[in-house]
């Protein structure tokens, strides 16, 4: 790495750490001006200085010296609900940014150039280009567009996270270390691409709702980013209306829900019971409350049905609304996108990263990462035999 | 006097998984050296034999190896070591880099199975001698005159407790794969 590139990296990391030049220089035992010269690339750091710099900046030597490391910053103009404090929001953004950087690191290791994704190039719904359009209508229109783009058709949008990753190039992480106040967040930079973090502790229906809401914010104003509160709502801004309208139309499309309702009534001799609401909620993988309210909205139930059905609700233990739990028999999603895990394993198989690095990319210990590697590499058959696959072997090469 | 051998964290994990690390090292006449970065990684083995389908993690305790000087932790304070460490760190994780630097500068063989570490070590220090876990175990088995069942048990433990899978280009890979414990007795969850 050239002294200039190294100097810029040192300055950037120091800046990200919020440390002054004088402070870092003092811990190195050099003058602030000497550090400044180093940051400008006017002089080369000695080995001792590099070791001490890595300690003072709390980064590894490899992070300091490797050209494969991303240091992209994310400075979203948070649209913050009052339910999420600045500290929680910053923590959530920092958590997601670290993972997004790792994703970029892996792409760099594998020589993958991130293409502009279909949703990134979709400007139709971007805030900058929409003057005077009803955000509710725009949200519904955007939902239809994204459904088409994902190939979801008219039915329930199952496998949503996977589809958004594969078809739209979004990087979706299910995080168990988000603050309780945060349901999800979206960040975007040209270098990192679109990244969404969803609170993994939330029930399936809530996770999907949060995911769709963040997709809407991404479509409308990705540069601004968004931090979605667990409880309560934003002010009823155009952004919120767009997001809510998009989410309903995307997860519970009018035509599809109406058809299912009509089919169910027909099959039941004109009856539609609470069990049918639950069945539909499971079919569309949304919460009981969202399903009931959507059926109210579409005019199939009288207004106030949800309140009536849940009038006797109680809270068995503090925490998330338990009545909303739908489909909890499904396993929780993994923390990382499947593509991220596959890339990490491929990089390891190709000897581009070490076992220790693989463990760090997957945020686990050496034993667990070995087992994961074995699970991917050794494929078993019904007769008990197994085959050892080379994860990096090219099957076809397209010209 | 035991000869020194610089060990990677991965190889150390494998040796500990045998459950007979002291015997193995003594039979080989080897004293392990490792940089502090290896010592500071919290290594753990997979759960006990009867818990194959739901492995727990058992943290490794290296104190008895250290107290008997079968494992010696080295700093990288000398200028020459630092220079090698920094050079390796451009391409390797700090811990991997420190291990290679320690071996290369001290002129001591390096025990590792990590292909990334090996590739960089060969590139920067072509004369560095590298040995794999399997080479150590095969040698130890011979010196200890282990019978078939003892050897099978030792290898089974390495595979189960350290989740060890040899590199494709390991020189003793065929020796290992021909043996029973590596054919079919491991369950994956």
Interface residues (C-beta under 8 A of the other chain):
Chain A: X1 X47 X48 X50 X51 X54 X60 X61 X62 X64 X65 X66 X348 X351 X352 X353 X354 X355 X356 X357 X360 X365 X366 X367 X368 X370 X371 X373 X374 X375 X377 X378 X380 X384 X386 X390
Chain B: X9 X10 X13 X41 X42 X43 X44 X45 X46 X55 X57 X79 X82 X83 X85 X86 X89 X90 X91 X92 X93 X94 X95 X96 X97 X114 X115 X116 X117 X118 X119 X162 X163 X164 X165 X168 X184 X188
